[in-house]
């Protein structure tokens, strides 16, 4: 069986990465850009760095900043309308997963017939469309390196997942200077999102020798550096290390796939407009406690990567310690203990069960779930 690794053609990481990326675009003859972002990020350090770099290189740009968390099909349509008016040489996404996923959807529509809802699921035949540069402003989603886009379909009230190698950004940018003004709560939720990516990739049915090392190293980095970035957002080294950790997680899950943490998290995120990383963080120990029996040796190694002293432990005990370590880290960075604190009640669960089972992430789970399994997992998370 062959293995696939789909990654950006070029990845720039570290100090001055934003300026270097814009310089490369200018060298390639780019003269106009559509910048997709949100209203908050536009005014933070990342926006200032990007706009200054574009001005210095004489690249004209239009900004569309009406992208919300959990972007919808309506938002995609509005962003694509701006794209058609401008007809730019490149689309630049400045943001986290919501912004970059919207940009990926615009890229799809730039070369493939609307509506974007036509492309839910896995597609191997999409045309690539407009050049896409993704500048990550969070250390979590890894949207700048992956072939996934998650968009809320307002007609069906679900989060649809689009998967295609054609939407992997051409250039991925991780500049720690962009991350210094990100609030602690977003640092926590996106960091736990990255941890979820790494853990799910490592225990996924699609895990293989090219993804295992990156997943484990991602787990190690995030466990060490997320609390530091959470405590002090101006810690440039912590921000840079988290950028590396989430990038490695993206490389891992983009090939190995994910699992039912994501399948279950997509549903409350869509119906209650909750932060994706928070949903993942709440569900991660619950789902992985269920999965542990199907991958005891792997969970034992996750415990080691998270800094648990496992010498003298059996694999069984070490695997149990991994779940405890996940809970400890989540609590350390202020993630809510359960969905009940966010207004979710048991009556919400039934409508989520079948969409969770149908989610494209579900086949990668190391243990198969029945509808009652999903029901009980949700109840355990409330």
Secondary structure, 3 states (H helix, E strand, C coil): CCCCCCCCCEEEECCCHHHHHHHHHHHCCCCEEEEECEHHHHCCHHHHHHHHHHHHCCCEEEEECECCCCCEHHHHHHHHHHHHHHCCCEEEEEECHHHHHHHHHHHHHCCCCCCHHHHCEECCCCCCCCEEEEEECCCCCCCCCCCEEEEEECCCCEEEEEECHHHCCCEEEECHHHHCCCCHHHHHHHHHHHHHHHHHHHHCCCCCHHHHHHHHHHHHHHHHHHHHHHHCCCCHHHHHHHHHHHHHHHHHHHHHCCCHHHHHHHHHHHHHCCCHHHHHHHHHHHHHHHHHHHCHHHHHHHHHHCCCCCCCCCHHHHHHHHHHHHHHHHHHCCCCCCHHHHCCCHHHCHHHHHHHHHCCCHHHCCCCCCHHHHHHHHHHHC
